[in-house]
Amino acid sequence: MKIRTLVLALALSVLLPNTVRADEGMWLLSLIGKNYSDMQKAGFKLTPEDIYSINQSCLKDAIVGLGNASSPFWHFCTGEIISSKGLMSTNHHCGYGKLQEHSTVEHDYLRDGFWAYTMDQELPNPGLTASILVRMEDVTARVKEALTDEMSEGDREAAIEKVSKQIADEAVKGTVYNAQVKPMFNGNQFFLFVHIIYKDVRLVGAPPSSMGKFGGDTDNWSWPRHTCDFSMFRIYTAPDGSPADYSKDNVPLQPKHHLPVNAGEINDGDFAMVMGFPGTTDHFLTSYGLEETMNITNKLRYEIRTVKINILREEMAASQATRIKYASKYASCSNYWKYSNEQNKALRALNTMGVKKDVEKEYMQWASRQTNPKYSRALELIKKGYAARATVEEAQQYLVEGLLSGPEGPLFAARVKNSFARMLEADPKADLSALQNYIDNFYKDYDMNVDRRLVANMFKYVVDHMNADFCPEFLLKANKKYKGNFDEYAEDLFKKSIFADPEKLAKFMQKPSLRTLENDPLAKAGNEALDAYRGLASNVDENVEENLQRGIRDFTDGILQINEGKKLMSPDANSTIRLTYGNVMSYDPKDGVSYHYYTTMRGVIEKEDPENSEFNVPARLKELYAKKEFGRYANRNGEMPTCFITNNDITGGNSGSPVINAKGQLIGLAFDGNSEAMSGDIDFEENLQRCICLDSRYMLWVIDVYAGAKNLIEEMDIVR
């Protein structure tokens, strides 16, 4: 078996610093020159300046972080600009929520797909933002000038926040840019990121969900795949090129750079890099943190969400209207439902706990030789911190997954009630239009009968499994009053609440009453669940929590010192733009099993199952396949390629990221990882880790041959 390089970069990197190297790493663009020789060895043909430059157009100018107006710096997905007119591709599942919002029973874009054959048919999406990096800068020295080792964690955070705001404000003064300082390596380094954030992003096209989500939950996190996971948007600006809210007078973005789309061959071993906005990784997690992740976070998330998943599946299968309303919610819930279970399987199979303990043993040998005692104390602080908060973390999972984000009604009712009460107390004639807009948007995708089932089943699951010491009092009382019959409880709850359906609430708003709000049972349930969640913090000693954070920072600092001059290390993902490089690569996941590096449309036909909604195949696709109408997008063997795999290091947030070849051309879109290496966010496994990618030729074929959207094909630079 090949020796594994540890993600925590300690044991083997100390003992054998020059003999092993993984393909791991989510690298900061401004520092990519340090990796350049390795990139060249992997096959890269360009220069570091072609990736990141503040003086000339470069690849970074084509990479887009998709966010929301309320949190534009947290990117839920990545996109890439592929034309001189601001046309952008991303994953189908990244655009899924917008497809759902625009869908109705009469115009079911989820079922049928959507294509704009002219720009005036493109659909606006208020609140969706597109962020492009302008520049980045290491500001560690300036931030650390404001910090001392004697500071409490609270004082330290306050000082960091203050100086970070000063740095960000200075960076964007007199510009249309936005800026943020982000910590790296668990608060041991700090970088400034300056972005231009566009606010008019319109839906251009997407295949039907039977293609864009082909394989559904069954194929999720697995290879081989045949999912046509893409959608298309366009970025618009004010006439002067500046960011602007939606307006009919806006014009398509003229980007500094856009990616040519490669329709040529992809071979095993070809260079491949992924640029995007990965969300969160935890490569510096200790064995104590890993225990919490596996036995509390992942375990309970999977178990509690299973209750919700089963109900939504039944309700969505029974009604088209319900399927449209809950499609995006189901997708969001199911993705990390399966992820949690598969990650635990991989962590056990790869003995990640043993790896972490070996790292910690080597760390302590190093720490014992240091003059500063903080390094020797770090692991003990971490151990005590996780132990002290274990029961609270368990309670938090039940409250969040079971009560607050399981059913929707209680939290919605609490939010509306609280906002309403504050506004009425301040001004009985307050303008309620913003609140009304929130209410209308909520009810658009809400079904009282579905939610009543969720309340009954999820509330019962929580009260049956949660530690009673942390269980909200209202739930314990309901369990006693209704003798465990939560169907009856939910029936009464919804019958008596003004928030159960829009007609009741609309009637109330014509003549609002604070007393009615205070006594509403659904709002009271939501508020008591919120109070229970907020009260959890009081059950953990502040000093223990502070020491945990201090221990994690000092442990990470030690890791960095150990590896200085021996091994390049990348910081954990935190939704800032990164680059990961590697190669197209097949793999052998287990004895007697070998996986080829690409799939074809033949696999779509082979997987078809008319009785299973996850494997339905559109009639048009079958007709085109039967005639072998692949246009100019077939491979050398006359096959229609669909997906391929690389060994790039990706995670959530990378969805939709461009897979770029050695010449800087788009060859695919990253959209998933493989179950055998679901440990990757915690411990990268270089033998098994694979990034599953949509082949750009499949995307082009769908746009051109399947959908006939020649207008989009004509504005792209398609190369071979």
Secondary structure as GFF3:
##gff-version 3
##sequence-region A 1 720
A	DSSP	alpha_helix	11	15	.	.	.	ID=ss1
A	DSSP	three_ten_helix	29	35	.	.	.	ID=ss2
A	DSSP	alpha_helix	36	42	.	.	.	ID=ss3
A	DSSP	alpha_helix	48	51	.	.	.	ID=ss4
A	DSSP	three_ten_helix	59	62	.	.	.	ID=ss5
A	DSSP	beta_strand	63	68	.	.	.	ID=ss6
A	DSSP	beta_strand	77	81	.	.	.	ID=ss7
A	DSSP	beta_strand	87	90	.	.	.	ID=ss8
A	DSSP	alpha_helix	92	102	.	.	.	ID=ss9
A	DSSP	alpha_helix	109	112	.	.	.	ID=ss10
A	DSSP	beta_strand	114	115	.	.	.	ID=ss11
A	DSSP	three_ten_helix	119	121	.	.	.	ID=ss12
A	DSSP	beta_strand	123	124	.	.	.	ID=ss13
A	DSSP	beta_strand	128	138	.	.	.	ID=ss14
A	DSSP	alpha_helix	140	144	.	.	.	ID=ss15
A	DSSP	alpha_helix	153	172	.	.	.	ID=ss16
A	DSSP	beta_strand	178	184	.	.	.	ID=ss17
A	DSSP	beta_strand	189	198	.	.	.	ID=ss18
A	DSSP	beta_strand	200	206	.	.	.	ID=ss19
A	DSSP	alpha_helix	209	212	.	.	.	ID=ss20
A	DSSP	alpha_helix	216	219	.	.	.	ID=ss21
A	DSSP	beta_strand	231	237	.	.	.	ID=ss22
A	DSSP	beta_strand	251	252	.	.	.	ID=ss23
A	DSSP	beta_strand	261	262	.	.	.	ID=ss24
A	DSSP	beta_strand	271	276	.	.	.	ID=ss25
A	DSSP	alpha_helix	287	292	.	.	.	ID=ss26
A	DSSP	pi_helix	293	298	.	.	.	ID=ss27
A	DSSP	alpha_helix	299	318	.	.	.	ID=ss28
A	DSSP	alpha_helix	320	349	.	.	.	ID=ss29
A	DSSP	alpha_helix	352	367	.	.	.	ID=ss30
A	DSSP	alpha_helix	374	397	.	.	.	ID=ss31
A	DSSP	pi_helix	398	404	.	.	.	ID=ss32
A	DSSP	alpha_helix	409	426	.	.	.	ID=ss33
A	DSSP	alpha_helix	433	444	.	.	.	ID=ss34
A	DSSP	alpha_helix	448	465	.	.	.	ID=ss35
A	DSSP	alpha_helix	473	481	.	.	.	ID=ss36
A	DSSP	alpha_helix	486	495	.	.	.	ID=ss37
A	DSSP	alpha_helix	502	510	.	.	.	ID=ss38
A	DSSP	alpha_helix	514	519	.	.	.	ID=ss39
A	DSSP	alpha_helix	521	535	.	.	.	ID=ss40
A	DSSP	three_ten_helix	536	539	.	.	.	ID=ss41
A	DSSP	alpha_helix	542	563	.	.	.	ID=ss42
A	DSSP	beta_strand	578	583	.	.	.	ID=ss43
A	DSSP	beta_strand	587	590	.	.	.	ID=ss44
A	DSSP	beta_strand	593	595	.	.	.	ID=ss45
A	DSSP	beta_strand	598	600	.	.	.	ID=ss46
A	DSSP	alpha_helix	601	607	.	.	.	ID=ss47
A	DSSP	three_ten_helix	613	615	.	.	.	ID=ss48
A	DSSP	alpha_helix	619	626	.	.	.	ID=ss49
A	DSSP	beta_strand	641	646	.	.	.	ID=ss50
A	DSSP	beta_strand	658	660	.	.	.	ID=ss51
A	DSSP	beta_strand	666	673	.	.	.	ID=ss52
A	DSSP	three_ten_helix	675	681	.	.	.	ID=ss53
A	DSSP	beta_strand	691	695	.	.	.	ID=ss54
A	DSSP	alpha_helix	696	701	.	.	.	ID=ss55
A	DSSP	pi_helix	702	706	.	.	.	ID=ss56
A	DSSP	alpha_helix	710	715	.	.	.	ID=ss57
A	DSSP	beta_strand	718	719	.	.	.	ID=ss58
###
